[in-house]
Amino acid sequence: MTKEILLQFAKDSGVPDMTRFASDLTNPGLLERVNADLKEANSIGATGTPCSSSTARPCPERNPSTSSAR
């Protein structure tokens, strides 16, 4: 995804501070935090969002179109 497409998506989604959003895209500190989160997610087998685990076991994949309400 290009930066231009991401910026347009953010604008279309109603991000209130586009100047900050654009700045954050190139912030090395934020990139480091995102990469750390991705590394942790990969280590527990997370395959998407939302995913939560209190046991550090992999989260099963869910398909909303085939899941029933509980």
mmCIF file as Biopython writes it, N, C-alpha, C and O atoms, coordinates in Angstrom:
data_model
#
loop_
_atom_site.group_PDB
_atom_site.id
_atom_site.type_symbol
_atom_site.label_atom_id
_atom_site.label_alt_id
_atom_site.label_comp_id
_atom_site.label_asym_id
_atom_site.label_entity_id
_atom_site.label_seq_id
_atom_site.pdbx_PDB_ins_code
_atom_site.Cartn_x
_atom_site.Cartn_y
_atom_site.Cartn_z
_atom_site.occupancy
_atom_site.B_iso_or_equiv
_atom_site.auth_seq_id
_atom_site.auth_asym_id
_atom_site.pdbx_PDB_model_num
ATOM 1   N N  . MET A ? 1  ? 0.853   -1.169  0.000  1.0 0.0 1  A 1 
ATOM 2   C CA . MET A ? 1  ? 0.000   0.000   0.000  1.0 0.0 1  A 1 
ATOM 3   C C  . MET A ? 1  ? 0.900   1.233   0.000  1.0 0.0 1  A 1 
ATOM 4   O O  . MET A ? 1  ? 1.829   1.338   0.800  1.0 0.0 1  A 1 
ATOM 5   N N  . THR A ? 2  ? 0.617   2.142   -0.887 1.0 0.0 2  A 1 
ATOM 6   C CA . THR A ? 2  ? 1.413   3.361   -0.947 1.0 0.0 2  A 1 
ATOM 7   C C  . THR A ? 2  ? 0.989   4.336   0.150  1.0 0.0 2  A 1 
ATOM 8   O O  . THR A ? 2  ? -0.104  4.238   0.709  1.0 0.0 2  A 1 
ATOM 9   N N  . LYS A ? 3  ? 1.879   5.271   0.436  1.0 0.0 3  A 1 
ATOM 10  C CA . LYS A ? 3  ? 1.578   6.288   1.442  1.0 0.0 3  A 1 
ATOM 11  C C  . LYS A ? 3  ? 0.357   7.102   1.020  1.0 0.0 3  A 1 
ATOM 12  O O  . LYS A ? 3  ? -0.477  7.452   1.856  1.0 0.0 3  A 1 
ATOM 13  N N  . GLU A ? 4  ? 0.250   7.403   -0.265 1.0 0.0 4  A 1 
ATOM 14  C CA . GLU A ? 4  ? -0.875  8.192   -0.759 1.0 0.0 4  A 1 
ATOM 15  C C  . GLU A ? 4  ? -2.202  7.473   -0.530 1.0 0.0 4  A 1 
ATOM 16  O O  . GLU A ? 4  ? -3.187  8.088   -0.123 1.0 0.0 4  A 1 
ATOM 17  N N  . ILE A ? 5  ? -2.219  6.174   -0.793 1.0 0.0 5  A 1 
ATOM 18  C CA . ILE A ? 5  ? -3.442  5.393   -0.582 1.0 0.0 5  A 1 
ATOM 19  C C  . ILE A ? 5  ? -3.787  5.350   0.902  1.0 0.0 5  A 1 
ATOM 20  O O  . ILE A ? 5  ? -4.952  5.489   1.274  1.0 0.0 5  A 1 
ATOM 21  N N  . LEU A ? 6  ? -2.781  5.160   1.748  1.0 0.0 6  A 1 
ATOM 22  C CA . LEU A ? 6  ? -3.010  5.117   3.191  1.0 0.0 6  A 1 
ATOM 23  C C  . LEU A ? 6  ? -3.544  6.453   3.697  1.0 0.0 6  A 1 
ATOM 24  O O  . LEU A ? 6  ? -4.452  6.484   4.527  1.0 0.0 6  A 1 
ATOM 25  N N  . LEU A ? 7  ? -2.992  7.543   3.207  1.0 0.0 7  A 1 
ATOM 26  C CA . LEU A ? 7  ? -3.481  8.867   3.608  1.0 0.0 7  A 1 
ATOM 27  C C  . LEU A ? 7  ? -4.923  9.081   3.160  1.0 0.0 7  A 1 
ATOM 28  O O  . LEU A ? 7  ? -5.731  9.628   3.910  1.0 0.0 7  A 1 
ATOM 29  N N  . GLN A ? 8  ? -5.247  8.658   1.954  1.0 0.0 8  A 1 
ATOM 30  C CA . GLN A ? 8  ? -6.620  8.809   1.471  1.0 0.0 8  A 1 
ATOM 31  C C  . GLN A ? 8  ? -7.574  7.960   2.300  1.0 0.0 8  A 1 
ATOM 32  O O  . GLN A ? 8  ? -8.672  8.404   2.636  1.0 0.0 8  A 1 
ATOM 33  N N  . PHE A ? 9  ? -7.159  6.739   2.631  1.0 0.0 9  A 1 
ATOM 34  C CA . PHE A ? 9  ? -7.981  5.860   3.463  1.0 0.0 9  A 1 
ATOM 35  C C  . PHE A ? 9  ? -8.229  6.499   4.825  1.0 0.0 9  A 1 
ATOM 36  O O  . PHE A ? 9  ? -9.354  6.484   5.326  1.0 0.0 9  A 1 
ATOM 37  N N  . ALA A ? 10 ? -7.175  7.063   5.425  1.0 0.0 10 A 1 
ATOM 38  C CA . ALA A ? 10 ? -7.319  7.718   6.726  1.0 0.0 10 A 1 
ATOM 39  C C  . ALA A ? 10 ? -8.285  8.897   6.633  1.0 0.0 10 A 1 
ATOM 40  O O  . ALA A ? 10 ? -9.140  9.075   7.500  1.0 0.0 10 A 1 
ATOM 41  N N  . LYS A ? 11 ? -8.145  9.694   5.586  1.0 0.0 11 A 1 
ATOM 42  C CA . LYS A ? 11 ? -9.037  10.845  5.396  1.0 0.0 11 A 1 
ATOM 43  C C  . LYS A ? 11 ? -10.478 10.383  5.227  1.0 0.0 11 A 1 
ATOM 44  O O  . LYS A ? 11 ? -11.390 10.927  5.852  1.0 0.0 11 A 1 
ATOM 45  N N  . ASP A ? 12 ? -10.679 9.377   4.379  1.0 0.0 12 A 1 
ATOM 46  C CA . ASP A ? 12 ? -12.027 8.854   4.138  1.0 0.0 12 A 1 
ATOM 47  C C  . ASP A ? 12 ? -12.628 8.234   5.396  1.0 0.0 12 A 1 
ATOM 48  O O  . ASP A ? 12 ? -13.848 8.194   5.551  1.0 0.0 12 A 1 
ATOM 49  N N  . SER A ? 13 ? -11.764 7.749   6.297  1.0 0.0 13 A 1 
ATOM 50  C CA . SER A ? 13 ? -12.224 7.119   7.538  1.0 0.0 13 A 1 
ATOM 51  C C  . SER A ? 13 ? -12.497 8.133   8.639  1.0 0.0 13 A 1 
ATOM 52  O O  . SER A ? 13 ? -13.000 7.776   9.704  1.0 0.0 13 A 1 
ATOM 53  N N  . GLY A ? 14 ? -12.167 9.396   8.386  1.0 0.0 14 A 1 
ATOM 54  C CA . GLY A ? 14 ? -12.472 10.440  9.357  1.0 0.0 14 A 1 
ATOM 55  C C  . GLY A ? 14 ? -11.393 10.711  10.382 1.0 0.0 14 A 1 
ATOM 56  O O  . GLY A ? 14 ? -11.690 11.230  11.458 1.0 0.0 14 A 1 
ATOM 57  N N  . VAL A ? 15 ? -10.145 10.374  10.083 1.0 0.0 15 A 1 
ATOM 58  C CA . VAL A ? 15 ? -9.056  10.691  11.014 1.0 0.0 15 A 1 
ATOM 59  C C  . VAL A ? 15 ? -9.068  12.204  11.233 1.0 0.0 15 A 1 
ATOM 60  O O  . VAL A ? 15 ? -8.982  12.964  10.268 1.0 0.0 15 A 1 
ATOM 61  N N  . PRO A ? 16 ? -9.174  12.656  12.493 1.0 0.0 16 A 1 
ATOM 62  C CA . PRO A ? 16 ? -9.370  14.082  12.755 1.0 0.0 16 A 1 
ATOM 63  C C  . PRO A ? 16 ? -8.131  14.955  12.548 1.0 0.0 16 A 1 
ATOM 64  O O  . PRO A ? 16 ? -8.267  16.135  12.226 1.0 0.0 16 A 1 
ATOM 65  N N  . ASP A ? 17 ? -6.932  14.407  12.722 1.0 0.0 17 A 1 
ATOM 66  C CA . ASP A ? 17 ? -5.711  15.208  12.606 1.0 0.0 17 A 1 
ATOM 67  C C  . ASP A ? 17 ? -4.812  14.583  11.542 1.0 0.0 17 A 1 
ATOM 68  O O  . ASP A ? 17 ? -3.909  13.805  11.848 1.0 0.0 17 A 1 
ATOM 69  N N  . MET A ? 18 ? -5.075  14.937  10.297 1.0 0.0 18 A 1 
ATOM 70  C CA . MET A ? 18 ? -4.328  14.349  9.190  1.0 0.0 18 A 1 
ATOM 71  C C  . MET A ? 18 ? -2.861  14.770  9.190  1.0 0.0 18 A 1 
ATOM 72  O O  . MET A ? 18 ? -2.005  14.008  8.740  1.0 0.0 18 A 1 
ATOM 73  N N  . THR A ? 19 ? -2.557  15.966  9.685  1.0 0.0 19 A 1 
ATOM 74  C CA . THR A ? 19 ? -1.166  16.410  9.755  1.0 0.0 19 A 1 
ATOM 75  C C  . THR A ? 19 ? -0.375  15.497  10.681 1.0 0.0 19 A 1 
ATOM 76  O O  . THR A ? 19 ? 0.725   15.058  10.345 1.0 0.0 19 A 1 
ATOM 77  N N  . ARG A ? 20 ? -0.943  15.217  11.848 1.0 0.0 20 A 1 
ATOM 78  C CA . ARG A ? 20 ? -0.266  14.326  12.789 1.0 0.0 20 A 1 
ATOM 79  C C  . ARG A ? 20 ? -0.191  12.910  12.229 1.0 0.0 20 A 1 
ATOM 80  O O  . ARG A ? 20 ? 0.842   12.252  12.354 1.0 0.0 20 A 1 
ATOM 81  N N  . PHE A ? 21 ? -1.264  12.438  11.620 1.0 0.0 21 A 1 
ATOM 82  C CA . PHE A ? 21 ? -1.267  11.097  11.041 1.0 0.0 21 A 1 
ATOM 83  C C  . PHE A ? 21 ? -0.139  10.961  10.020 1.0 0.0 21 A 1 
ATOM 84  O O  . PHE A ? 21 ? 0.606   9.981   10.045 1.0 0.0 21 A 1 
ATOM 85  N N  . ALA A ? 22 ? -0.009  11.942  9.122  1.0 0.0 22 A 1 
ATOM 86  C CA . ALA A ? 22 ? 1.042   11.903  8.107  1.0 0.0 22 A 1 
ATOM 87  C C  . ALA A ? 22 ? 2.424   11.913  8.750  1.0 0.0 22 A 1 
ATOM 88  O O  . ALA A ? 22 ? 3.329   11.212  8.298  1.0 0.0 22 A 1 
ATOM 89  N N  . SER A ? 23 ? 2.585   12.704  9.800  1.0 0.0 23 A 1 
ATOM 90  C CA . SER A ? 23 ? 3.856   12.760  10.515 1.0 0.0 23 A 1 
ATOM 91  C C  . SER A ? 23 ? 4.165   11.434  11.204 1.0 0.0 23 A 1 
ATOM 92  O O  . SER A ? 23 ? 5.301   10.960  11.182 1.0 0.0 23 A 1 
ATOM 93  N N  . ASP A ? 24 ? 3.147   10.847  11.809 1.0 0.0 24 A 1 
ATOM 94  C CA . ASP A ? 24 ? 3.334   9.576   12.516 1.0 0.0 24 A 1 
ATOM 95  C C  . ASP A ? 24 ? 3.757   8.450   11.578 1.0 0.0 24 A 1 
ATOM 96  O O  . ASP A ? 24 ? 4.437   7.515   12.001 1.0 0.0 24 A 1 
ATOM 97  N N  . LEU A ? 25 ? 3.361   8.530   10.312 1.0 0.0 25 A 1 
ATOM 98  C CA . LEU A ? 25 ? 3.729   7.485   9.354  1.0 0.0 25 A 1 
ATOM 99  C C  . LEU A ? 25 ? 5.236   7.367   9.167  1.0 0.0 25 A 1 
ATOM 100 O O  . LEU A ? 25 ? 5.736   6.298   8.815  1.0 0.0 25 A 1 
ATOM 101 N N  . THR A ? 26 ? 5.959   8.451   9.399  1.0 0.0 26 A 1 
ATOM 102 C CA . THR A ? 26 ? 7.408   8.439   9.202  1.0 0.0 26 A 1 
ATOM 103 C C  . THR A ? 26 ? 8.180   8.563   10.513 1.0 0.0 26 A 1 
ATOM 104 O O  . THR A ? 26 ? 9.386   8.809   10.499 1.0 0.0 26 A 1 
ATOM 105 N N  . ASN A ? 27 ? 7.508   8.398   11.629 1.0 0.0 27 A 1 
ATOM 106 C CA . ASN A ? 27 ? 8.137   8.516   12.946 1.0 0.0 27 A 1 
ATOM 107 C C  . ASN A ? 27 ? 8.852   7.212   13.288 1.0 0.0 27 A 1 
ATOM 108 O O  . ASN A ? 27 ? 8.193   6.190   13.480 1.0 0.0 27 A 1 
ATOM 109 N N  . PRO A ? 28 ? 10.205  7.221   13.372 1.0 0.0 28 A 1 
ATOM 110 C CA . PRO A ? 28 ? 10.946  5.988   13.646 1.0 0.0 28 A 1 
ATOM 111 C C  . PRO A ? 28 ? 10.584  5.346   14.991 1.0 0.0 28 A 1 
ATOM 112 O O  . PRO A ? 28 ? 10.595  4.121   15.113 1.0 0.0 28 A 1 
ATOM 113 N N  . GLY A ? 29 ? 10.269  6.151   15.984 1.0 0.0 29 A 1 
ATOM 114 C CA . GLY A ? 29 ? 9.891   5.610   17.289 1.0 0.0 29 A 1 
ATOM 115 C C  . GLY A ? 29 ? 8.591   4.830   17.224 1.0 0.0 29 A 1 
ATOM 116 O O  . GLY A ? 29 ? 8.461   3.774   17.845 1.0 0.0 29 A 1 
ATOM 117 N N  . LEU A ? 30 ? 7.623   5.350   16.470 1.0 0.0 30 A 1 
ATOM 118 C CA . LEU A ? 30 ? 6.351   4.641   16.320 1.0 0.0 30 A 1 
ATOM 119 C C  . LEU A ? 30 ? 6.526   3.378   15.495 1.0 0.0 30 A 1 
ATOM 120 O O  . LEU A ? 30 ? 5.912   2.354   15.791 1.0 0.0 30 A 1 
ATOM 121 N N  . LEU A ? 31 ? 7.364   3.440   14.456 1.0 0.0 31 A 1 
ATOM 122 C CA . LEU A ? 31 ? 7.637   2.249   13.650 1.0 0.0 31 A 1 
ATOM 123 C C  . LEU A ? 31 ? 8.253   1.149   14.514 1.0 0.0 31 A 1 
ATOM 124 O O  . LEU A ? 31 ? 7.920   -0.026  14.364 1.0 0.0 31 A 1 
ATOM 125 N N  . GLU A ? 32 ? 9.144   1.533   15.408 1.0 0.0 32 A 1 
ATOM 126 C CA . GLU A ? 32 ? 9.764   0.570   16.320 1.0 0.0 32 A 1 
ATOM 127 C C  . GLU A ? 32 ? 8.711   -0.086  17.218 1.0 0.0 32 A 1 
ATOM 128 O O  . GLU A ? 32 ? 8.753   -1.294  17.449 1.0 0.0 32 A 1 
ATOM 129 N N  . ARG A ? 33 ? 7.770   0.712   17.721 1.0 0.0 33 A 1 
ATOM 130 C CA . ARG A ? 33 ? 6.705   0.161   18.573 1.0 0.0 33 A 1 
ATOM 131 C C  . ARG A ? 33 ? 5.801   -0.788  17.794 1.0 0.0 33 A 1 
ATOM 132 O O  . ARG A ? 33 ? 5.426   -1.847  18.296 1.0 0.0 33 A 1 
ATOM 133 N N  . VAL A ? 34 ? 5.453   -0.405  16.561 1.0 0.0 34 A 1 
ATOM 134 C CA . VAL A ? 34 ? 4.607   -1.266  15.728 1.0 0.0 34 A 1 
ATOM 135 C C  . VAL A ? 34 ? 5.326   -2.583  15.443 1.0 0.0 34 A 1 
ATOM 136 O O  . VAL A ? 34 ? 4.725   -3.653  15.538 1.0 0.0 34 A 1 
ATOM 137 N N  . ASN A ? 35 ? 6.606   -2.505  15.096 1.0 0.0 35 A 1 
ATOM 138 C CA . ASN A ? 35 ? 7.363   -3.727  14.819 1.0 0.0 35 A 1 
ATOM 139 C C  . ASN A ? 35 ? 7.473   -4.616  16.049 1.0 0.0 35 A 1 
ATOM 140 O O  . ASN A ? 35 ? 7.442   -5.841  15.926 1.0 0.0 35 A 1 
ATOM 141 N N  . ALA A ? 36 ? 7.601   -4.022  17.234 1.0 0.0 36 A 1 
ATOM 142 C CA . ALA A ? 36 ? 7.640   -4.811  18.470 1.0 0.0 36 A 1 
ATOM 143 C C  . ALA A ? 36 ? 6.303   -5.506  18.697 1.0 0.0 36 A 1 
ATOM 144 O O  . ALA A ? 36 ? 6.269   -6.669  19.100 1.0 0.0 36 A 1 
ATOM 145 N N  . ASP A ? 37 ? 5.204   -4.804  18.442 1.0 0.0 37 A 1 
ATOM 146 C CA . ASP A ? 37 ? 3.877   -5.415  18.573 1.0 0.0 37 A 1 
ATOM 147 C C  . ASP A ? 37 ? 3.695   -6.556  17.579 1.0 0.0 37 A 1 
ATOM 148 O O  . ASP A ? 37 ? 3.150   -7.602  17.930 1.0 0.0 37 A 1 
ATOM 149 N N  . LEU A ? 38 ? 4.149   -6.362  16.341 1.0 0.0 38 A 1 
ATOM 150 C CA . LEU A ? 38 ? 4.049   -7.422  15.333 1.0 0.0 38 A 1 
ATOM 151 C C  . LEU A ? 38 ? 4.864   -8.647  15.734 1.0 0.0 38 A 1 
ATOM 152 O O  . LEU A ? 38 ? 4.420   -9.782  15.564 1.0 0.0 38 A 1 
ATOM 153 N N  . LYS A ? 39 ? 6.056   -8.408  16.266 1.0 0.0 39 A 1 
ATOM 154 C CA . LYS A ? 39 ? 6.909   -9.507  16.710 1.0 0.0 39 A 1 
ATOM 155 C C  . LYS A ? 39 ? 6.220   -10.295 17.819 1.0 0.0 39 A 1 
ATOM 156 O O  . LYS A ? 39 ? 6.223   -11.526 17.803 1.0 0.0 39 A 1 
ATOM 157 N N  . GLU A ? 40 ? 5.630   -9.588  18.783 1.0 0.0 40 A 1 
ATOM 158 C CA . GLU A ? 40 ? 4.923   -10.258 19.870 1.0 0.0 40 A 1 
ATOM 159 C C  . GLU A ? 40 ? 3.717   -11.032 19.341 1.0 0.0 40 A 1 
ATOM 160 O O  . GLU A ? 40 ? 3.479   -12.170 19.746 1.0 0.0 40 A 1 
ATOM 161 N N  . ALA A ? 41 ? 2.964   -10.416 18.442 1.0 0.0 41 A 1 
ATOM 162 C CA . ALA A ? 41 ? 1.793   -11.086 17.866 1.0 0.0 41 A 1 
ATOM 163 C C  . ALA A ? 41 ? 2.206   -12.361 17.140 1.0 0.0 41 A 1 
ATOM 164 O O  . ALA A ? 41 ? 1.561   -13.399 17.291 1.0 0.0 41 A 1 
ATOM 165 N N  . ASN A ? 42 ? 3.266   -12.288 16.362 1.0 0.0 42 A 1 
ATOM 166 C CA . ASN A ? 42 ? 3.752   -13.474 15.661 1.0 0.0 42 A 1 
ATOM 167 C C  . ASN A ? 42 ? 4.198   -14.555 16.629 1.0 0.0 42 A 1 
ATOM 168 O O  . ASN A ? 42 ? 4.024   -15.743 16.357 1.0 0.0 42 A 1 
ATOM 169 N N  . SER A ? 43 ? 4.774   -14.153 17.762 1.0 0.0 43 A 1 
ATOM 170 C CA . SER A ? 43 ? 5.281   -15.133 18.721 1.0 0.0 43 A 1 
ATOM 171 C C  . SER A ? 43 ? 4.171   -15.929 19.393 1.0 0.0 43 A 1 
ATOM 172 O O  . SER A ? 43 ? 4.406   -17.045 19.855 1.0 0.0 43 A 1 
ATOM 173 N N  . ILE A ? 44 ? 2.946   -15.363 19.455 1.0 0.0 44 A 1 
ATOM 174 C CA . ILE A ? 44 ? 1.831   -16.106 20.053 1.0 0.0 44 A 1 
ATOM 175 C C  . ILE A ? 44 ? 0.891   -16.672 18.999 1.0 0.0 44 A 1 
ATOM 176 O O  . ILE A ? 44 ? -0.144  -17.257 19.322 1.0 0.0 44 A 1 
ATOM 177 N N  . GLY A ? 45 ? 1.262   -16.491 17.733 1.0 0.0 45 A 1 
ATOM 178 C CA . GLY A ? 45 ? 0.464   -17.066 16.668 1.0 0.0 45 A 1 
ATOM 179 C C  . GLY A ? 45 ? -0.753  -16.266 16.266 1.0 0.0 45 A 1 
ATOM 180 O O  . GLY A ? 45 ? -1.655  -16.803 15.623 1.0 0.0 45 A 1 
ATOM 181 N N  . ALA A ? 46 ? -0.803  -14.992 16.629 1.0 0.0 46 A 1 
ATOM 182 C CA . ALA A ? 46 ? -1.938  -14.158 16.221 1.0 0.0 46 A 1 
ATOM 183 C C  . ALA A ? 46 ? -1.924  -14.022 14.703 1.0 0.0 46 A 1 
ATOM 184 O O  . ALA A ? 46 ? -0.880  -13.765 14.103 1.0 0.0 46 A 1 
ATOM 185 N N  . THR A ? 47 ? -3.080  -14.196 14.094 1.0 0.0 47 A 1 
ATOM 186 C CA . THR A ? 47 ? -3.173  -14.136 12.636 1.0 0.0 47 A 1 
ATOM 187 C C  . THR A ? 47 ? -3.977  -12.945 12.152 1.0 0.0 47 A 1 
ATOM 188 O O  . THR A ? 47 ? -4.126  -12.759 10.944 1.0 0.0 47 A 1 
ATOM 189 N N  . GLY A ? 48 ? -4.495  -12.138 13.055 1.0 0.0 48 A 1 
ATOM 190 C CA . GLY A ? 48 ? -5.276  -10.975 12.661 1.0 0.0 48 A 1 
ATOM 191 C C  . GLY A ? 48 ? -5.817  -10.270 13.875 1.0 0.0 48 A 1 
ATOM 192 O O  . GLY A ? 48 ? -5.472  -10.607 15.008 1.0 0.0 48 A 1 
ATOM 193 N N  . THR A ? 49 ? -6.652  -9.303  13.646 1.0 0.0 49 A 1 
ATOM 194 C CA . THR A ? 49 ? -7.273  -8.575  14.739 1.0 0.0 49 A 1 
ATOM 195 C C  . THR A ? 49 ? -8.779  -8.682  14.611 1.0 0.0 49 A 1 
ATOM 196 O O  . THR A ? 49 ? -9.270  -8.766  13.484 1.0 0.0 49 A 1 
ATOM 197 N N  . PRO A ? 50 ? -9.527  -8.685  15.665 1.0 0.0 50 A 1 
ATOM 198 C CA . PRO A ? 50 ? -9.025  -8.668  17.034 1.0 0.0 50 A 1 
ATOM 199 C C  . PRO A ? 50 ? -8.536  -10.048 17.456 1.0 0.0 50 A 1 
ATOM 200 O O  . PRO A ? 50 ? -9.021  -11.073 16.976 1.0 0.0 50 A 1 
ATOM 201 N N  . CYS A ? 51 ? -7.591  -10.048 18.341 1.0 0.0 51 A 1 
ATOM 202 C CA . CYS A ? 51 ? -7.064  -11.286 18.902 1.0 0.0 51 A 1 
ATOM 203 C C  . CYS A ? 51 ? -6.639  -10.971 20.330 1.0 0.0 51 A 1 
ATOM 204 O O  . CYS A ? 51 ? -5.871  -10.038 20.563 1.0 0.0 51 A 1 
ATOM 205 N N  . SER A ? 52 ? -7.132  -11.736 21.266 1.0 0.0 52 A 1 
ATOM 206 C CA . SER A ? 52 ? -6.705  -11.546 22.641 1.0 0.0 52 A 1 
ATOM 207 C C  . SER A ? 52 ? -6.441  -12.901 23.253 1.0 0.0 52 A 1 
ATOM 208 O O  . SER A ? 52 ? -7.093  -13.894 22.931 1.0 0.0 52 A 1 
ATOM 209 N N  . SER A ? 53 ? -5.479  -12.916 24.134 1.0 0.0 53 A 1 
ATOM 210 C CA . SER A ? 53 ? -5.107  -14.171 24.769 1.0 0.0 53 A 1 
ATOM 211 C C  . SER A ? 53 ? -4.575  -13.875 26.157 1.0 0.0 53 A 1 
ATOM 212 O O  . SER A ? 53 ? -3.719  -13.008 26.329 1.0 0.0 53 A 1 
ATOM 213 N N  . SER A ? 54 ? -5.074  -14.584 27.132 1.0 0.0 54 A 1 
ATOM 214 C CA . SER A ? 54 ? -4.537  -14.436 28.483 1.0 0.0 54 A 1 
ATOM 215 C C  . SER A ? 54 ? -3.603  -15.589 28.795 1.0 0.0 54 A 1 
ATOM 216 O O  . SER A ? 54 ? -3.019  -15.645 29.878 1.0 0.0 54 A 1 
ATOM 217 N N  . THR A ? 55 ? -3.459  -16.512 27.849 1.0 0.0 55 A 1 
ATOM 218 C CA . THR A ? 55 ? -2.635  -17.696 28.074 1.0 0.0 55 A 1 
ATOM 219 C C  . THR A ? 55 ? -1.440  -17.772 27.148 1.0 0.0 55 A 1 
ATOM 220 O O  . THR A ? 55 ? -0.649  -18.710 27.250 1.0 0.0 55 A 1 
ATOM 221 N N  . ALA A ? 56 ? -1.285  -16.823 26.256 1.0 0.0 56 A 1 
ATOM 222 C CA . ALA A ? 56 ? -0.218  -16.795 25.253 1.0 0.0 56 A 1 
ATOM 223 C C  . ALA A ? 56 ? -0.309  -17.961 24.284 1.0 0.0 56 A 1 
ATOM 224 O O  . ALA A ? 56 ? 0.670   -18.289 23.613 1.0 0.0 56 A 1 
ATOM 225 N N  . ARG A ? 57 ? -1.487  -18.597 24.203 1.0 0.0 57 A 1 
ATOM 226 C CA . ARG A ? 57 ? -1.712  -19.638 23.200 1.0 0.0 57 A 1 
ATOM 227 C C  . ARG A ? 57 ? -2.274  -18.989 21.949 1.0 0.0 57 A 1 
ATOM 228 O O  . ARG A ? 57 ? -2.890  -17.926 22.025 1.0 0.0 57 A 1 
ATOM 229 N N  . PRO A ? 58 ? -2.069  -19.618 20.792 1.0 0.0 58 A 1 
ATOM 230 C CA . PRO A ? 58 ? -2.584  -19.023 19.553 1.0 0.0 58 A 1 
ATOM 231 C C  . PRO A ? 58 ? -4.088  -18.788 19.599 1.0 0.0 58 A 1 
ATOM 232 O O  . PRO A ? 58 ? -4.840  -19.570 20.182 1.0 0.0 58 A 1 
ATOM 233 N N  . CYS A ? 59 ? -4.500  -17.711 18.982 1.0 0.0 59 A 1 
ATOM 234 C CA . CYS A ? 59 ? -5.915  -17.380 18.864 1.0 0.0 59 A 1 
ATOM 235 C C  . CYS A ? 59 ? -6.468  -18.079 17.627 1.0 0.0 59 A 1 
ATOM 236 O O  . CYS A ? 59 ? -5.888  -17.963 16.548 1.0 0.0 59 A 1 
ATOM 237 N N  . PRO A ? 60 ? -7.560  -18.793 17.760 1.0 0.0 60 A 1 
ATOM 238 C CA . PRO A ? 60 ? -8.129  -19.438 16.576 1.0 0.0 60 A 1 
ATOM 239 C C  . PRO A ? 60 ? -8.693  -18.397 15.621 1.0 0.0 60 A 1 
ATOM 240 O O  . PRO A ? 60 ? -9.204  -17.356 16.034 1.0 0.0 60 A 1 
ATOM 241 N N  . GLU A ? 61 ? -8.587  -18.707 14.335 1.0 0.0 61 A 1 
ATOM 242 C CA . GLU A ? 61 ? -9.167  -17.791 13.351 1.0 0.0 61 A 1 
ATOM 243 C C  . GLU A ? 61 ? -10.678 -17.873 13.419 1.0 0.0 61 A 1 
ATOM 244 O O  . GLU A ? 61 ? -11.240 -18.945 13.644 1.0 0.0 61 A 1 
ATOM 245 N N  . ARG A ? 62 ? -11.332 -16.746 13.225 1.0 0.0 62 A 1 
ATOM 246 C CA . ARG A ? 62 ? -12.791 -16.679 13.246 1.0 0.0 62 A 1 
ATOM 247 C C  . ARG A ? 62 ? -13.270 -16.126 11.913 1.0 0.0 62 A 1 
ATOM 248 O O  . ARG A ? 62 ? -12.653 -15.229 11.338 1.0 0.0 62 A 1 
ATOM 249 N N  . ASN A ? 63 ? -14.353 -16.661 11.443 1.0 0.0 63 A 1 
ATOM 250 C CA . ASN A ? 63 ? -14.972 -16.164 10.227 1.0 0.0 63 A 1 
ATOM 251 C C  . ASN A ? 63 ? -16.365 -15.688 10.607 1.0 0.0 63 A 1 
ATOM 252 O O  . ASN A ? 63 ? -17.246 -16.505 10.876 1.0 0.0 63 A 1 
ATOM 253 N N  . PRO A ? 64 ? -16.577 -14.362 10.634 1.0 0.0 64 A 1 
ATOM 254 C CA . PRO A ? 64 ? -17.874 -13.842 11.073 1.0 0.0 64 A 1 
ATOM 255 C C  . PRO A ? 64 ? -19.055 -14.377 10.268 1.0 0.0 64 A 1 
ATOM 256 O O  . PRO A ? 64 ? -20.163 -14.476 10.795 1.0 0.0 64 A 1 
ATOM 257 N N  . SER A ? 65 ? -18.837 -14.720 9.014  1.0 0.0 65 A 1 
ATOM 258 C CA . SER A ? 65 ? -19.958 -15.190 8.195  1.0 0.0 65 A 1 
ATOM 259 C C  . SER A ? 65 ? -20.381 -16.608 8.537  1.0 0.0 65 A 1 
ATOM 260 O O  . SER A ? 65 ? -21.472 -17.037 8.163  1.0 0.0 65 A 1 
ATOM 261 N N  . THR A ? 66 ? -19.518 -17.350 9.254  1.0 0.0 66 A 1 
ATOM 262 C CA . THR A ? 66 ? -19.879 -18.721 9.616  1.0 0.0 66 A 1 
ATOM 263 C C  . THR A ? 66 ? -19.972 -18.930 11.118 1.0 0.0 66 A 1 
ATOM 264 O O  . THR A ? 66 ? -20.347 -20.014 11.565 1.0 0.0 66 A 1 
ATOM 265 N N  . SER A ? 67 ? -19.637 -17.910 11.909 1.0 0.0 67 A 1 
ATOM 266 C CA . SER A ? 67 ? -19.689 -18.037 13.365 1.0 0.0 67 A 1 
ATOM 267 C C  . SER A ? 67 ? -21.090 -17.738 13.869 1.0 0.0 67 A 1 
ATOM 268 O O  . SER A ? 67 ? -21.802 -16.907 13.306 1.0 0.0 67 A 1 
ATOM 269 N N  . SER A ? 68 ? -21.477 -18.423 14.934 1.0 0.0 68 A 1 
ATOM 270 C CA . SER A ? 68 ? -22.778 -18.141 15.537 1.0 0.0 68 A 1 
ATOM 271 C C  . SER A ? 68 ? -22.583 -17.317 16.796 1.0 0.0 68 A 1 
ATOM 272 O O  . SER A ? 68 ? -21.547 -17.414 17.453 1.0 0.0 68 A 1 
ATOM 273 N N  . ALA A ? 69 ? -23.563 -16.518 17.127 1.0 0.0 69 A 1 
ATOM 274 C CA . ALA A ? 69 ? -23.504 -15.707 18.349 1.0 0.0 69 A 1 
ATOM 275 C C  . ALA A ? 69 ? -23.594 -16.617 19.552 1.0 0.0 69 A 1 
ATOM 276 O O  . ALA A ? 69 ? -24.300 -17.625 19.535 1.0 0.0 69 A 1 
ATOM 277 N N  . ARG A ? 70 ? -22.871 -16.251 20.601 1.0 0.0 70 A 1 
ATOM 278 C CA . ARG A ? 70 ? -22.895 -17.041 21.834 1.0 0.0 70 A 1 
ATOM 279 C C  . ARG A ? 70 ? -23.385 -16.216 22.976 1.0 0.0 70 A 1 
ATOM 280 O O  . ARG A ? 70 ? -23.475 -16.710 24.100 1.0 0.0 70 A 1 
#
